[in-house]
Amino acid sequence: MTEENSHKKIWLNPSKVQNRPIYFSTKRIMDVFLSCSGLIVLSPILVVIGLLIKFDGSHGAVFYIQERVGKNGHHFKMFKFRSMIPNADQKLAELKNKNEVNGAMFKMKDDPRVTKIGKFIRKYSLDELPQLFNVISGNMSLVGPRPPIPSEVAEYTKYDMQRLMVVPGCTGLWQTTARNSADFAEMVNLDLEYIQKSSFSFDLKMMFDTVKIMIKPNAAY
């Protein structure tokens, strides 16, 4: 996306976005099949990551469960491998003034809450793998806008709320392009561009691009 387009407002037509039964039903079948297959194939890696987190000395749970906001404002519990110290959420208020992005989200490159194992699994997006369970349950899709936390949504404008028109995803256009180099406004525009262009071929491209950046990471942290 060019600098000019990144600041161009994208207003979506809700009926046009959501009235696509063939696309969404087929996408759901693909989500379940690929997620189940992925969990089976990746099970040894999942076990190893779980053991590394369990014995990394930070004395916390293996999984991090956080409330997120999905399609049409539906709240659900999202699963990740824990990459931060156990009381990370409580310490967030102390770091708010060090936020490195503008808008309704928090990003900090050298976040002191991240554990040693956490830095590694976040760099290669391995902390996101448990979200395959969210995909199977239907709260998430493999491809779509990232699900925000409720406190972020509380700051959303009407324009930003368009991100919630579709089921959120594990990966998408923002994650495979700008990632953490984008500010909040750019992230929203990338998500809306994805929703506007979404198709089977575009979803497959996002999945292949995701595999590539897991092997050769972009600006993830």
C-alpha positions in Angstrom: 0.0 0.0 0.0 1.4 3.4 -1.0 1.7 6.3 1.5 -1.2 8.0 -0.3 -3.5 5.0 -0.1 -2.6 4.2 3.5 -4.3 7.5 4.5 -7.3 7.1 2.2 -10.5 6.3 4.0 -12.2 3.0 3.1 -15.9 2.9 3.9 -17.4 -0.6 3.6 -20.9 -1.6 2.6 -22.0 -4.0 5.4 -24.5 -5.9 3.3 -21.9 -6.3 0.5 -19.3 -7.5 3.0 -21.5 -10.0 4.9 -23.9 -11.3 2.2 -21.4 -13.8 0.8 -22.7 -17.2 2.0 -20.7 -19.4 -0.4 -17.4 -17.6 0.4 -17.9 -17.7 4.2 -19.2 -21.3 4.4 -16.4 -22.6 2.3 -13.9 -20.5 4.3 -15.2 -22.0 7.5 -14.7 -25.6 6.1 -11.2 -24.7 5.1 -10.5 -23.1 8.5 -11.5 -26.3 10.4 -9.7 -28.6 8.0 -6.4 -26.7 8.0 -6.5 -26.0 11.7 -7.1 -29.6 12.7 -4.3 -30.7 10.2 -2.0 -28.0 11.6 -2.5 -29.1 15.2 -1.7 -32.7 14.3 1.4 -31.9 12.3 2.7 -29.2 14.7 1.9 -31.2 17.9 5.6 -32.0 18.6 6.5 -28.3 18.3 3.6 -27.3 20.6 4.8 -29.8 23.2 8.4 -28.5 23.1 7.2 -24.8 23.3 5.0 -25.7 26.3 7.8 -27.4 28.1 10.2 -24.4 27.5 7.6 -22.0 28.9 6.9 -24.3 31.9 10.5 -24.5 32.9 11.7 -21.0 31.9 11.8 -19.8 35.5 9.0 -17.2 35.2 6.6 -19.4 37.2 3.5 -18.9 35.2 1.0 -20.9 33.1 1.9 -22.3 29.7 -1.1 -20.6 28.0 -2.2 -17.0 28.2 -5.9 -16.5 27.9 -7.2 -13.1 27.1 -10.6 -11.6 26.4 -10.9 -10.3 22.8 -13.6 -8.7 20.7 -14.7 -10.5 17.5 -17.3 -10.1 14.8 -20.1 -7.7 15.6 -18.6 -7.0 19.1 -18.8 -10.6 20.3 -16.4 -11.2 23.2 -14.5 -14.4 23.4 -11.4 -16.0 25.1 -8.3 -16.1 22.9 -5.5 -18.6 23.5 -1.8 -17.9 23.1 1.4 -19.3 24.5 2.4 -17.1 27.4 5.3 -14.9 26.3 5.3 -12.5 29.2 5.7 -12.5 33.0 2.5 -13.7 34.9 1.4 -10.3 36.0 2.0 -8.5 32.7 -1.6 -7.1 32.4 -1.3 -5.4 35.8 2.0 -3.8 34.8 0.6 -2.4 31.5 -0.6 0.8 33.1 3.0 1.6 34.2 4.2 1.4 30.6 1.3 3.3 28.8 3.5 6.4 28.5 6.1 4.3 26.6 3.7 3.2 23.8 5.5 3.3 20.5 2.4 3.5 18.2 -0.3 6.1 17.9 -4.0 5.1 18.4 -6.0 2.4 20.2 -3.3 -0.3 20.7 -0.1 -0.7 22.7 3.2 -1.8 21.2 6.7 -1.5 22.7 9.7 -3.1 21.1 11.7 -3.7 24.2 8.8 -4.5 26.5 10.3 -5.5 29.9 7.4 -7.9 30.5 8.5 -10.3 27.8 10.4 -13.4 28.9 13.5 -14.8 27.2 11.5 -17.6 25.7 8.8 -15.1 24.9 11.1 -13.0 22.7 11.9 -16.0 20.6 8.4 -17.3 20.1 7.0 -13.8 19.4 9.7 -13.2 16.8 8.7 -16.3 14.9 4.9 -15.9 15.7 5.0 -19.3 17.5 3.0 -17.8 20.4 0.0 -17.5 18.1 -0.2 -21.3 17.4 -2.8 -22.1 20.1 -5.2 -19.8 18.3 -5.9 -22.7 16.0 -8.2 -23.9 18.8 -10.1 -20.6 18.5 -10.4 -21.2 14.7 -11.9 -24.6 15.3 -14.4 -23.2 17.8 -15.4 -20.6 15.3 -14.4 -17.5 17.2 -11.6 -16.8 14.8 -10.6 -17.6 11.2 -7.2 -18.3 9.8 -7.2 -15.0 7.9 -8.8 -11.8 9.0 -8.3 -8.6 11.1 -6.6 -9.2 14.5 -9.1 -9.3 17.4 -8.7 -6.3 19.6 -9.0 -6.2 23.4 -12.1 -4.5 24.9 -10.2 -1.5 26.2 -9.0 -0.8 22.6 -12.5 -1.1 21.2 -13.7 1.4 23.7 -11.6 4.0 21.9 -12.7 3.1 18.4 -14.3 5.6 16.1 -17.2 4.6 13.8 -14.6 4.1 11.1 -12.4 1.8 13.2 -15.5 -0.3 14.1 -15.6 -1.6 10.5 -12.8 -4.0 11.5 -15.5 -5.9 13.4 -17.7 -6.7 10.4 -16.0 -10.1 9.9 -14.6 -12.9 12.0 -11.1 -11.9 13.2 -8.1 -13.9 12.1 -4.8 -15.4 13.2 -3.1 -13.6 10.3 -3.9 -11.0 7.6 -2.7 -8.2 5.4 -1.4 -6.1 8.3 0.7 -9.0 9.8 2.2 -10.0 6.4 3.1 -6.5 5.3 3.7 -3.6 7.7 3.3 -5.5 11.0 4.7 -3.4 13.9 6.1 -0.7 11.7 2.5 0.5 11.1 0.6 2.8 13.4 -3.0 2.1 14.4 -4.5 4.1 11.5 -2.4 2.2 9.0 -3.4 -1.1 10.6 -7.1 -0.3 10.4 -6.7 0.7 6.7 -4.9 -2.5 5.9 -7.6 -4.6 7.7 -10.3 -2.7 5.7 -8.4 -3.2 2.5 -8.3 -7.0 3.3 -12.1 -7.1 4.0 -12.8 -5.2 0.8 -10.6 -7.6 -1.3 -11.2 -10.8 0.5 -11.5 -13.9 -1.6 -10.3 -17.5 -1.6 -7.1 -16.6 -3.6 -6.4 -13.6 -1.4 -6.8 -15.8 1.8 -4.4 -18.4 0.4 -1.9 -15.7 -0.4 -2.1 -14.4 3.2 -1.5 -18.0 4.5 1.6 -18.5 2.2 3.0 -15.1 3.1 2.5 -15.9 6.8 4.5 -19.1 6.5 7.3 -17.1 4.8 7.5 -14.5 7.6 7.5 -17.2 10.2 10.6 -18.6 8.5 12.1 -15.1 7.8 10.4 -12.8 10.4 9.5 -9.2 9.5 9.0 -6.5 12.2 7.5 -8.9 14.8 8.2 -8.3 18.5 
